[in-house]
């Protein structure tokens, strides 16, 4: 069941019989995607193009003694084989500006002396075909003196552990401490819980891909699968010394990003540098194996102590967090700090201590993955709330009710320093509980046979997240709305679409202002030559920031149209009405094509740069109902209910699709996916034969509902929704599994709650019964 409320959009030019904002319209984008007519980077070819394959380290840690490229160079069709000695390349400082890293830890684009993880790039092979490039790469011989490796964050902290950088003291690359209120506050109840979040593959449908084309004057046209073309352009310019006016970055269709393409893959920079060096157009498309080796997220562990009163009121939270940044600390150190800001979740907890340490290991550098800190932080507090409920013998829903931030407290700044703009967490919880028939579920669980073949678990996750955060520069965006001669409209926005339905959504927003059918709008591709400014897509920002820019640019265009007509018919602009796409001024009528004719010589375009100044806080409540087969340990999700509040719902179909996709990510993390390494740092999940992903058959039917609490921060009242499904679902599923095990006296399991782990927890229960007769 889906419920939504349409919020009126201010500033519109007139009444429409059916407002475009709030309509469940099918996506304009899907026709080309479904027919295979849409072009991706890997589909593009240009005259004289050559193909790239990268030679990657097979050793987790070692000194390079020699790289023999003779056999590769001798292969017919190989154009060039390049190593670090052939190119003068910069190092990549991939860490966010708010968390700068020691320059000694910056990542080389092409390593020449010491490899620090399996998958690090050692050489570049350029050939006349992709298959020849791969064959050439296979002929490159790399002689490495192996060094002792450290493959886990805990081992990296151990005294005497191998150091990744000899001139850097230890493996801790970043340590921060946040204290708010009285972090040492005591109370009669104290709960301790460890929450681990293993690494996951980002796994976009389209891996990384880039095509570099040079013009006669030395300028570059970079076509890439990236979420942030403008930011990528700035990075390329700064690192490779290319003037911005000689550099264009654009995106064709992008087959998913999920944080892994924000803003740029390090190997893109390498391919661009090689293209400049050789003076030929180059294309590189990452293989799935390379994607699993190098595009990873998560990898955190939290030790939590929660202090509470005996009535369930939480007094304080103390958290020790450890993050695995991989061999070169970069984007991956940021999500754990985002998680820190959400450790108190939807609850009014005034006292917090959070210490974060990020360490380097001989594994791939981590980056962002859908949610990027939001699922991690909510997972921590929601697990702790369930443990508190169990300690007190209280229903998990009741513990949450007693601690919520209430509507009268908004805007609310939590102990982690994040400000929530608006919300009603009670309403989301009660809506979810009612839809799930929660009381009946608890009765069913109480009546079940603990020795039966199937056991029931119910997991609740009340979540809040922060979208379009200004802390990482995501609160501002520009848009241009251009009137064509036929009365059609072209939209140019600084965001970059990679599956979210931007064309459809932006068309609906502009349609609500201009009275033109959404089908008459086109969306320009993401292209730095077409839009002068853009922060790209990430952090659930597109609808609220890009959409608000489109809305205000449309209002600007409408005002210009009013002024033209008023001058034509000699009337005041307040005398003009816009009804169903037609301007009425006294006895005169003008449609948009006639307005375009009036502006023939000057053209007509609305433009606006919107800066929200702050992030919004989407929220909701997810409930997972699971059944566990006690004979095999397999977890089956019987039902999943999601109540999400993203403010104004612009297109319910798109919003629900975003929620469904995010929930799929959360379920996968809770039950299936994990990147693993052996003790020597060798990946053991480097292909889809070992890396377990759910199929559609493993995912449940999902009931999606919405409450609507508009934000006061933008003219649409919209908040983000891209991360919401992942943020709420992970804890809901994990809590449900542990709830089922707890109900029959079994111990806990970490995620992913695989059948083996769950079976072992149940088996330990049985062994305990055999020993004591009372269970464990």
Secondary structure, DSSP 8 states (H G I E B T S, - for coil): ---------TT-SS--SS-STT-----TTHHHHHHT-S-BGGG---TT-EEEEEEE-S-SSEEEEEEE-HHHHTSTTEEEEEEGGG----EE--S-GGG---GGG-EESS-SSEE-STT-EEEEEEESSHHHHHHHHHH-EEEEEE-----SHHHHHSTT---S-TTSSSSEEEEEEEEES-TT---SEEEEEEEEE--EE---SS--EEEEEE-TTS-EEEEE--S-HHHHHHHHHHHHT--GGGEEEE-SB----TTTTSS--HHHHHHHHHHHHHTS-EEEE--HHHHHHH-EE--EEEEEEEEE-TTS-EEEEEEEEEEEEESS-STHHHHHHHHHTTTTTTB---EEEEEEEEEE-SS--EE--TTTTHHHHHHHHHHHHHHHHHHHT--HHHHHHTTB--GGG-SEE-TTS-EE----HHHHHHHHHHHHTHHHHHHHHHHS-TTSSEEEEEEEEEEE--BS-GGGT-SEEEEEEEE-TTS-EEEEESS--SSS-HHHHHHHHHHHHH---GGGEEE--SBTTT-S----S-TT-IIIIIHHHHHHHHHHHHHHHHHHHHHHHT--GGG-EEETTEEEETTEEEEHHHHHHHTTTT--EEEEEEE--S-B--EEEEEEEEEEETTT--EEEEEEEEEEE-BS-S-HHHHHHHHHHHHHHHHHHHHT----B-TTS-BS--STTTS----GGGS--EEEEE-----SSSTT-B---TTHHHHHHHHHHHHHHHHHHHHTT-----SS--HHHHHHHHHHHHHHHHHHSS--
